Amino acid sequence: TEDRASQHRGESLEGASTIRAFRAEGMFIDGNMAVLERNLRSYYLNVASNRWLALRLEALGAIIVLLASLLAVLSDSVSAGLGGLS
């Protein structure tokens, strides 16, 4: 399905001559701004939550790598090759 912003824009472009004939440009501009704002609000929340998740996953990965390297260095029973693989 098509999002509301694209649908509103397409309908406004198709009926541009009718909108101008009835001098309703201001109403359609206001409607377009409202639809765009609603669309961008959800997009911003999506981007922010994706960034939040990416930051946490990167930190978790760094901690796992740190622990694996510390265990490989501090353990006496791990060879240099096996420590490099970890």
Buried (B, 14 or more C-beta within 10 A) or exposed (E): EEEEBEEBBEEBEEBEEEBEEEEEEEEBEEEBEEBBEEBEEEEEEEEEEEEEEEEEEEEEEEEEEEEEEEEBEEEEEBEEEEBEEE
